[in-house]
């Protein structure tokens, strides 16, 4: 995915209050950008809208639960 503008409205995951393993999600034109909160300088990766929706759906159904 090519990003024409920098991601906006970065938000930290609501479950990352303890300060470890935190990620932030930012908005891009047709999807989302994700970065490591503790090491923002390493950059971010982006997904399309459908990819992000599929990922969120998998989380909500417990696909990645341990």
Long-range contacts (C-beta under 8 A, 24 or more apart in sequence): 1-28, 1-30, 1-31, 1-46, 1-47, 1-48, 3-28, 3-29, 3-33, 3-46, 4-29, 5-29, 7-32, 7-33, 7-44, 7-46, 10-35, 12-37
